[in-house]
Amino acid sequence: MRTREQGFSFIELILVILIIGILIAMTIPGLKETAMRKQIKEALELADVAKKGVNGFYAATGKMPANNEEATIPPADKIISQFVTAVTVKDGAVTLTLGYNAGDSLKGKLVTVRPAIVPGYPTVPISWICNEVPAPPKMELKGENKTDIQMNYLPVECRSESKK
């Protein structure tokens, strides 16, 4: 009488390896999106430099600064970080140009945060709105949105309801 050896057959081992391979392949795109979101979120922290300048100019004049100089911040190419090559102010909107150590999918791409104000009341603090997210009620957005990054790479606070 023949006794069967204990253990797994070659076919069973191949099936297990195949299933593990499929599971790994399914997670890779999600990991890339998470890494891109993290890089954009970190880049957006640099916008605070320009936001302070815009806030100060608006509080003093009741108008939005036309450029970096009016916002009393350094030139665009001097405000940099590991993921940002430039921070530009135009009509109050703050646009970051991504590059340097940013992922290849983000190099040269733009992300914009725009000021939302209560018209006629410069003492009311500015709310900063990312991308195409709608302004709060009774507030008005200033500047142009130049964001050209895929929606799935943007952090949650930069995604509008209509584009999810």
C-alpha positions, 0 to 999 in steps of 0.5 A: 500500500502506498502512503502519500507524502505529507506536504504541499504539491507543486501546483498548490505552491504555485497557486499560493504564489500566484494569489500573493502576486495578484494581491501585491499588484493590486496594492501598488497603484494605491501606494503611488496615489498615497505617496503623491498625496503626501508630497502635495500635502507637504508642498502645500505647507510652503504656501503659508509663506505666501498666505501671510503676505497676502493676509497682511496686504489685504488687511492693510489695503482691502485689496489682493496683492497682484504679485509676490512683490506686493505681498512682500514675500521673496521672488517665486523662485526663492521660495522652495522646498524639496517638492516645490520649485516656486511659489507664485502670488497672482491676484491673491491666489498662491500657486505652487510649482512642484518639482525637485524630489516630487514624483515624476507624475507631479514634476512641473505640475501646479496646485493653487490655494485661493483666498475666500473673502467676505466682500467689503469686510477686510477685518474678517479673516481670509479662508484659504480654498484649494483647487475647485473646492467651493467657497463658504456661503457669503464668501467670494473667491479671488484669483485664478485656480491653476491646479493641473494635477489629477484629482486622485493625487490631490489631498481630500481638502483639495477635491470638490464634491462634483469632481470626486 
